[in-house]
Amino acid sequence: MEEIMKAIEEKNCEKLRRILYYKVDDLSDEELKEVLEKAEKLAKECKDWELYKLVLYYYHEILNEDKISEFEKLAKESDDFELKFHLADLYYLIGELEKSLELFRALLEEEVAKGNIEHAARIYYSMAMIHEELQEYEKALELIEKAEELYKELGDERELLRIEIHRGYITFEAGDTYRGKAIIAGVLPKVLNDNELLVEAHLSFEEIFEEEENYDAALQECLYALIRARGTDYEDIAFGSLMDVLWQLFLDDDFETVYLNIDMFINAFPDMKDFFEAVKALALFKDGKIDEEEAKKAIEKVKDPRLLEMLEFLGEAEL
């Protein structure tokens, strides 16, 4: 809370976006309401529409307050691309996919008429994600190609690599698993010095292996992603993906896969040793390999409330 309030006092919108994204789960509803009220005011003052989108999303999803009409009113009164783009993205985030597509299409027409290649590329890419969400994979790939053409024209090599990773994953979703894997693999040698893109690639592999129920491989990809994500904005995303895999394994009563693989994480992340040892003890207890008292001793070593909550979450997986 203190870190968030400091960012607000400093009027540092970029810092506030990052902290709010990662700390929102640590706030009570009362604290969150106070933060969002101040952040909303700051976002409008700074015209930081990405922050404004995030604030309204949390109002909608956590506090059940719909303030999107205020964003819509601003969009009608403004010709600001970023404002309209983030409103369309907010529709996507809250599941209003058709409204999102409608606004993106109108915005695309405007930006193409203006000859703004970069804006058009961003819109094509965003529309591709919506069609992917709708499981319209061929349309998603078609839009990915349009975005790729424009980023080639712009000479944006990094964005082209990100698009290639996404293309590989959509290709897998469309049913061509081996080609999807091959596309993502082709990116890996080109991003060895780019931790964020490496995390995206490994998490794409993780989801493919998880879908195939190859959990040994999925956990291995989580390990690679977490190692590369350390110290980046992707760290929580990578950790969340690992927790999703562990949750599925506990849900399936596949405790053996957990306790046989978790030593990788114990050795790779000594600063989180107590947490991963507690995960192992929980899996061993659920599988009848150790008694409840031994499992409790391991869990008691974990002091971080958020990690304790995750252990409780895993322990209730089969309920």
KAHUVEN-V983617 format. One line per field, one symbol per residue. ss: DSSP state (H for helix, E for strand, C for the rest). psi: psi as a letter, one per 40 degrees, with the letter a starting at -180 (. if undefined). burial: 1 if it has 16 or more other C-alpha atoms within 10 Angstrom, else 0. A space follows every 50 residues. Layout:
# KAHUVEN-V983617
ss = ???
psi = ???
burial = ???
This chain:
# KAHUVEN-V983617
ss = CHHHHHHHHCCCHHHHHHHHHHHHHHCCHHHHHHHHHHHHHHHHHHCCHH HHHHHHHHHHHCCCCCCHHHHHHHHHHCCCHHHHHHHHHHHHHCCCHHHH HHHHHHHHHHHHHHCCHHHHHHHHHHHHHHHHHCCCHHHHHHHHHHHHHH HHHHCCHHHHHHHHHHHHHHHHHCCCHHHHHHHHHHHHCCCCCCHHHHHH HHHHHHHHHHHCCCHHHHHHHHHHHHHHHCCCCCHHHHHHHHHHHHHHHH HCCCHHHHHHHHHHHHHHCHHHHHHHHHHHHHHHHHCCCCCHHHHHHHHH CCCCHHHHHHHHHHHCCCC
psi = dddddddddefgdddddddddeedeeiidddddddddddddddddefged ddddddddddddefhhedddddddddeifhdddddddddddddeegdddd dddddddddddddefgdddddddddddddddddefgdddddddddddddd dddefgdddddddddddddddddeegddddddddddddeefdegdddddd dddddddddddefgddddddddddddddeheieedddddddddddddddd defgddddedddddddddgdefddddddddddddddefdiidddddddde ehdhdddddddddddede.
burial = 00010011001010111011000100000001101100110110000111 11111111100000000100100010000000111111111110001011 10111011001000001111111111111111000110111011111101 10000000111111111111111100100110111011001000111111 11111111110000111111111111111100011011101110111111 10111111100100110010001111111111111100000000100110 0100001100100110100
